[in-house]
Structure formats: C-alpha cells, structure tokens
Amino acid sequence: VQLVESGGGLVQAGGSLRLSCAASGSVFSINDMYWHRQAPGKRRELAATISSGGNTKYVDSVKGRFTISRDNAKNTVYLQMNSLKPDDTAVYYCAADVSSARRGSFYNYWGQGTQVTVSS
C-alpha cells in the first residue's frame, strides 16, 4: 500500500491550498484517514481526521479554516486549507488505516509528506 500526497507549496498568508493523498496498491478497505503535520522544531500533531462514514475531527488551531474530505471511490483524502497563517507552515503527512483483504486486519500507512510554507 502506498500513499502519495500532492498539492503542497508556497502561499502568502490568507491564501489557500488543497492537499490530496491517494492510496494505491493492495487496498481493499479504508477506515479512518488522517492529515498530520510537523512544523520546524515542533512535535508532529494530528490536524484532521475523517472516518469512513464522513465524520470529521480537527485540532483547535485549524477549526473553521481547514476542511478534510474523502472520495472513497478514488481512495483519496483531501485537505482544503483556507485563511492560511505562517504558523501553518509544516510538512503535512497523510495517513490511513487500510485493509488489504476482506476480513483482513487494518494497518496504518503513511505518505512521504508534502511541504506547505506560508509567508507573512
């Protein structure tokens, strides 16, 4: 199973970016999908989560600005980031709980990360 992120880049404060993450390989079923981020010199944090049924959770610092969504047919999760702030600068990683077979166990997989830089 591979997770590949795209959509990072450099944006000015107040701007928007949309991250995508597609799962491929031996994917039979996906439960929760996640976006984590790690800013320079800081611990990695869980920014947003979406369940297979579409329930979402956010860390307080991104509530009202970020929206996580998913396309189950494409095994893809998105993160729409609006009103970006310099404090949002980080490497963003997607992750997913994936099963490779019917009645198989779910394992947590991670992407390689994509850099988001917000200039002031």
Secondary structure, DSSP 8 states (H G I E B T S, - for coil): -EEEEE--EEEETT--EEEEEEEESS-SEEEEEEEEEE-TTS--EEEEEE-TT--EEE-GGGTTTEEEEEEGGGTEEEEEE-S--GGG-EEEEEEEEEESSTT--EEEEE---EEEEEE-
